[in-house]
Amino acid sequence: MKKEITVGVLGCGYWGPLLVRNFRGLPQCRLKAVCDADIARVKHICALYSDLEGVTASQQLITACDLDAIVIATPVKSHYPLAKASLLAGKHTFIEKPMATSSQECEELIEIAERKGLILMVDHTFLYSAPVQKIVEIVETGDLGEIRYINSRRLNLGLFQKDINVTWDLAPHDISIILHILGEFPLAINCQGNAHVHRDVEDVTNMSLSFPHKRFATIQSSWLEPRKIREMTIVGTRRMIVYDDLQTREKIRIYDARVERPPHFDTFAEFQYSYHYGDSYIPYIHQEEPLKLACQHFIECIKTNSEPLTGGRRGLEMVRILEAANASLKMNGAPVTFAASARPAPAFASAKTEEVLEVEAFAG
Ligand SMILES: NC(=O)c1ccc[n+]([C@@H]2O[C@H](COP(=O)([O-])OP(=O)(O)OC[C@H]3O[C@@H](n4cnc5c(N)ncnc54)[C@H](O)[C@@H]3O)[C@@H](O)[C@H]2O)c1
């Protein structure tokens, strides 16, 4: 393997420039070229970084710029054709979340990457963030006891998307974190919501995911809230965590709080004693930009030929859940179950044993 991995970024709208900045700053990597269908975006990026080649045709970036890897940061509907062209041209490929618009598209991309021995990674950025890694570490020590449920809220005003609803835009972050913490795939999903501003594009949704052993998670997503909220609560049988991603330093607070059912009680006052209120504490977290760590992971996986933490199969799992959420939305929140025989292996335990999952939607 040669020393430097040459990279090109495709899509320089809102998110692409952040990828440009991060890949540019990495050792063992040379960001060589950028592409956007909009010439004004190409000129803007090339004015900021004069050493970059800029093109407007994706095929030119993929085939003519002598690159090892392509990073795709375009709208979701273009992920599949661009990633397919990139993989078929023999390029390692990094795709922004969500991986594609359907599980069929994801399966095809995985198959091409495997057949050609290429690294395929999806940017589930939060799994590279220090607070999420800290939460997983705490859960793995058993400090929380058994997890009872997770509740997540990701709310703000805008940015409205035209091709995807708010679930596809915001919930991938929550879903990736929840699957990572629980380490398994849900049994069923319900999702309700409404399109208030653009017809047929839901801007407010509430999703619940049921997991084995009566565990569940709820995710609230909105583009219509006056305040920006990024909050997740993880409730265990022994302790609880509140994760507020908008806090600068104290993102995680662990509460030594629980409710224990007393063996017997006669009065309400006696029942009160079953509440346990202990200390709360804030663990130290060494912060680094999660996107930088995601980009670095991609380069390391290319260099070591290893499967990324968020490889194509994690991207596929996400898209299956989003598809099920859309199916449930169309049925006013009726549950959509995943066939038991075809359920994937625990989310992050082993990518090798994962089987094809069929989504069985049924009303009521
Ligand atoms: N990981 C995260 O936290 C995060 C955050 C924001 C956005 N994203 C993802 O990044 C992707 C891009 O989102 P955005 O908000 O930057 O969108 P955007 O609309 O701001 O930018 C997309 C850019 O892609 C260009 N483009 C579209 N089709 C193209 C094509 N075929 N060839 C070349 N250029 C093309 C457009 O001209 C535009 O400049 C989406 O998948 C989104 O979900 C991820």
The ligand as a Gaussian input file, in Angstrom:
#p B3LYP/6-31G(d) Opt

LIG

0 1
 N      -23.206000      13.210000       9.191000
 C      -23.888000      14.293000       9.491000
 O      -23.997000      14.715000      10.637000
 C      -24.537000      15.064000       8.356000
 C      -24.947000      16.390000       8.537000
 C      -25.521000      17.056000       7.458000
 C      -25.708000      16.407000       6.244000
 N      -25.314000      15.116000       6.121000
 C      -25.521000      14.374000       4.863000
 O      -24.683000      14.934000       3.861000
 C      -25.309000      14.814000       2.587000
 C      -25.377000      16.187000       1.916000
 O      -26.172000      17.036000       2.710000
 P      -26.043000      18.631000       2.587000
 O      -26.877000      19.179000       3.694000
 O      -24.635000      19.032000       2.461000
 O      -26.799000      18.878000       1.185000
 P      -26.689000      20.174000       0.260000
 O      -27.913000      20.163000      -0.581000
 O      -26.367000      21.384000       1.078000
 O      -25.408000      19.889000      -0.649000
 C      -25.390000      18.886000      -1.620000
 C      -24.457000      19.342000      -2.744000
 O      -24.338000      18.266000      -3.674000
 C      -24.343000      18.801000      -4.995000
 N      -24.780000      17.728000      -5.889000
 C      -26.008000      17.141000      -5.943000
 N      -26.011000      16.146000      -6.844000
 C      -24.771000      16.109000      -7.389000
 C      -24.151000      15.295000      -8.363000
 N      -24.824000      14.313000      -8.967000
 N      -22.862000      15.543000      -8.696000
 C      -22.182000      16.527000      -8.090000
 N      -22.707000      17.325000      -7.122000
 C      -23.983000      17.119000      -6.798000
 C      -25.290000      19.971000      -4.927000
 O      -25.029000      20.921000      -5.976000
 C      -24.992000      20.541000      -3.534000
 O      -24.008000      21.564000      -3.560000
 C      -26.688000      14.183000       2.849000
 O      -26.607000      12.799000       2.656000
 C      -26.931000      14.473000       4.327000
 O      -27.778000      13.511000       4.940000
 C      -24.724000      14.446000       7.145000

